[in-house]
């Protein structure tokens, strides 16, 4: 019996893959994953926080900085993923319940640090994808154009949103094997419906087989079975759906 290659089902599905939790102790695992995605022609959005806890400053981590600039030159995207989690009350995401004045101060400080490292970006993704109304209000004045939140990707200049829930492993989200399986299934359902599939994994989880395999399996499913078009978080985004 002759076997024939499976032709991807053509849908309007889109795919964005991101990696968070980047720092000196996790970057090697991120390098490996990004290499696997590059072989699949899938660009990656790299979520960068200038400070992670009290002991880490990316400004002092020149190796990670250099890799991030290299990946940007290769077509990946740099996304500001927070400012200083150590300044936040425990178990509460940094930008989740913040007013516009404080948000503006933190965004300006982070923006200066990113510019000094040659990593400036106009795209923002708050820790755990949780942005308060005050944060969203402050973003345009701080020079940002796009905000990726839990439920969608917001063009904060035009006031439009592309709907699509972030499916994350780690960084405040479940990491168990059952969730990894559920993530692959959820990605497939969204792609089958022609939606925006947003996958994220924390680099701290890439030492474990299940999170890494789940992310790659989800990518292979939505691109192979449904022909999803992969892109980064970018402004202006490739496709925008106005919120009704």
CORTA-V764955 format. One record per helix or strand of 3 or more residues. SS is the DSSP state (alpha for helix, beta for strand). FROM is the first residue (numbers start at 1). LEN is the number of residues. If there is no record, write none. Layout:
ss:SS from:FROM len:LEN
ss:SS from:FROM len:LEN
This chain:
ss:beta from:14 len:7
ss:alpha from:27 len:13
ss:beta from:44 len:5
ss:alpha from:58 len:3
ss:alpha from:62 len:12
ss:beta from:77 len:4
ss:alpha from:85 len:3
ss:alpha from:100 len:17
ss:alpha from:127 len:3
ss:alpha from:133 len:10
ss:beta from:146 len:3
ss:beta from:152 len:4
ss:beta from:160 len:4
ss:beta from:166 len:4
ss:alpha from:177 len:16
ss:beta from:196 len:7
ss:alpha from:203 len:3
ss:alpha from:209 len:16
ss:beta from:229 len:3
